[in-house]
Amino acid sequence: MNELLIEKPWWKRNLLWLLISAFIIGVLVFSSRMFLNGNLDFYALANADPSFYEAALDSANKNPVVVQKFGHLKPITNQEIYDGKAFYSNNKNTLKIILPVNGAKETGIMKMWLERQATGWKYDSVIIDNNQTRIIVIKNQASTADISLKQ
């Protein structure tokens, strides 16, 4: 007997696996975007050249009011970078960064506003803040805070 077997198309035979795979990929993409908070550019920038936040931390450690209130601020770790937030604006020419900082006496957050210049990034301001105290470390592009980043 000659019987003609009609084979189902691949997608019909594997529809269940296709739906499961699509669901898993969707969950992974959604969770990774949620984990990164859309800050992938900032994480790459922070890991490529940490000098832009280290210079602000050095300026804060030279400020006697910061040292009196918070103690000497510890270096920023990768975990603190991932806990921080970055907000780009003005076609990615303005950057606001919020990073947690840990001092010998207290913890707080460091807020930095940077502007992209032809030579790199310039600080507009740096503020160390917690619930009780707000200390302005750098205001209006101080020349000591001028830094260059690898582009």
Summary of the structure (lengths in Angstrom):
residues: 151
radius of gyration: 24.2
end to end distance: 73.1
largest distance: 96.5
contacts: 389
relative contact order: 0.14
helix: 42%
strand: 28%
